[in-house]
């Protein structure tokens, strides 16, 4: 039967079967004309797939959409009118060659250094391409990346960006103490799991197993699920947040002080990009005077902390999601004692343990830090203590 539209709440959905391919998905739009255009494109794509095969019909926008839906990182992808997505939008995957990628890098980043083009163009493009390969939409290719120019002995001293290097946990504790409790809980979890910000924003209640000290991520940068051990220090934080009443409506665990879930676009490695976490980071920098901490600092610090603690590189890589063979993916939902033991080797400074909101994280999650206007709950708690 051909695909049909039906309304579910305020949004139009597509349902039907085309050449044996069953479809039931949202158009993401409440505009019927837009939804109809999406339905027509979807049906045409299924017919083309049946006749010619997906490798002959899928374009870059299809690959990006699937990549993002699988949990891929949006950073540097762009929009239908800008960036990588805008440049390659309707270009069939089969028609994109190395010279096309090189031309995109030159066009999008005309004055950028090779390492910048690599990070902001080649890396996200290859991530999308590899996802398309996994879907059977493209062939595996070995893409060439830009190299630094040779023939010079001039050393360029670049300023290190916050979020691109680790910090000491004692130093981090001072920064966290200057944050409002809600964002502080999120940042604390980043430091003691090594998760990426995009992963923690999407973390849902059902993915957290307190008894097993285990998190099963289903939405990751690579699109592959992975398991993460829970440090004993953050277990009570997660356990408290799991009692949030609104999880039935939206299962995402972490919220802003206003009670709103964090969106995946709120930050990058420098804390830029808008949203509640950007505000929390900038506020903590202003109050603490510490400028070298951003959301990604937690991941880098966790990695370094595990090395310093003598954790085997293979165990460290499993925790951070770097070692993912078919066998480890198969058991991502099973708590693994060696990983739990390893994560517990990360240090917990007394200054971190002494934070007042640790007594009842959920009750404190909607309060604000000193300097946030009339609500100075943290300052009052300190004076009473």
Buried (B, 14 or more C-beta within 10 A) or exposed (E): EEBEBEEEEEEBBBBBEBEEBEBEEEBEBEEEEEBBEBBEEBBEBBBBBBEEEBBEBBBBBBBBEBBBEBBBBBBBBBEEEEBBBBBBBEBBBBEBEEEBBBEBBEEBBEEBBBEEBBBBBBBBBBBBBBBBBBBEBBEEBEBEBBEEEEEEEEEEEEEEBBBEEBBBBEBBBBBBBBBBBBBBBBBBBBBBBBBBBBBBBBBBBEBBBEEBBBBBBBBBBBBBBBBBBBBBBBBBBBBBBBEBEEBEEEBBBBBBBEEEBBBBEBBBBBBBBEBBBBBBBEBBBEBBEBEBBBBBBBBBBBBBBBEBBEBEEEBBBBBBBBBBEEEBEEEBBEBBEBBBEBBBEBEBBEBBEEBBBBEEBBEBBBBBBBBBEEBBBBBEBBEEE
